């Protein structure tokens, strides 16, 4: 069963077309692991934007039910 999360984050990079503030729902095939949620979410978002995880700053996130 898919797990859904709300994420509000900014990308901080020198690439002007990618740099900005984003928010939306992220749907994953399995839930994030409890002790590593932010690190996993940053890595996933970074892969989707073709960035390094260090370029992603999560402002807010929540599990959707």
RANOR-V430312 format. One record per backbone hydrogen bond with DSSP energy under -0.5 kcal/mol. CO is the residue of the C=O (numbers start at 1). NH is the residue of the N-H. E is the energy in kcal/mol with one decimal. If there is no record, write none. Layout:
CO|NH|E + CO|NH|E
This chain:
3|28|-3.3 + 4|64|-2.8 + 5|26|-3.4 + 6|62|-2.0 + 7|24|-2.0 + 8|59|-2.6 + 8|60|-2.0 + 9|22|-3.3 + 10|12|-0.5 + 10|57|-2.7 + 11|13|-0.6 + 11|20|-1.0 + 14|16|-0.9 + 15|18|-1.2 + 15|19|-2.1 + 20|11|-2.8 + 22|9|-2.6 + 24|7|-2.8 + 26|5|-2.6 + 26|28|-0.5 + 28|3|-2.9 + 33|36|-1.8 + 34|37|-0.5 + 36|40|-2.7 + 37|41|-2.7 + 38|42|-2.7 + 39|43|-2.0 + 40|44|-2.4 + 41|45|-2.6 + 42|46|-2.5 + 43|47|-2.2 + 44|48|-2.0 + 45|49|-1.8 + 46|50|-0.6 + 46|51|-3.0 + 47|50|-0.8 + 52|55|-1.9 + 53|56|-1.4 + 55|12|-3.2 + 56|58|-0.5 + 57|10|-2.4 + 57|59|-0.5 + 60|8|-2.9 + 62|6|-2.9 + 64|4|-0.5
